[in-house]
Amino acid sequence: MLIRTLSVLECTKILTANRVARLACAKDGQPYVVPVHYAYADSHLYAFSMPGKKIDWMRANPRVSVQVDERGEGRGWKSVVVDGRYEELPDRIGHKLERDHAWTLLSKHADWWEPGALKPVTPPVSDSTPHLFFRILVEQVSGREASE
């Protein structure tokens, strides 16, 4: 296997081309990793969620990491890691443009809302349950590629 470092441009292309990432956050010294659907634009990863553990933890500690990968030919792969900061886009005056931007980016993809809006083994979601848009400010990005 040959391993090489990806350029920032190559990392950005991978972030743009994919929709599922692994979001890592931490609270009280305990890490937590969860898959999220996202859209990438203007140095941010935009996502949607219902309230829950990841939102609670990111509110407590906005420092997060995100990992996105692609399978290559044979045993090949590409992996991008983002270090960034959680930013909630609340449904309040002053955040409408950011929320609309997040909605526009995410809604370009079929069923974009479903993974963030549904939870296992919970009562059906009512119309009054608050849903959250958030974004991760990309502060640092790195990546690697393996090929045979």
Secondary structure, 3 states (H helix, E strand, C coil): CEEEECCHHHHHHHHHHCCEEEEEEEECCEEEEEEEECEEECCEEEEEECCCHHHHHHHHCCEEEEEEEEECCCCCEEEEEEEEEEEEECCCCCCHHHHHHHHHHHCCCCCCCHHHHCCCCCCCCCCCCCCEEEEEEEEEEEEEEEEC
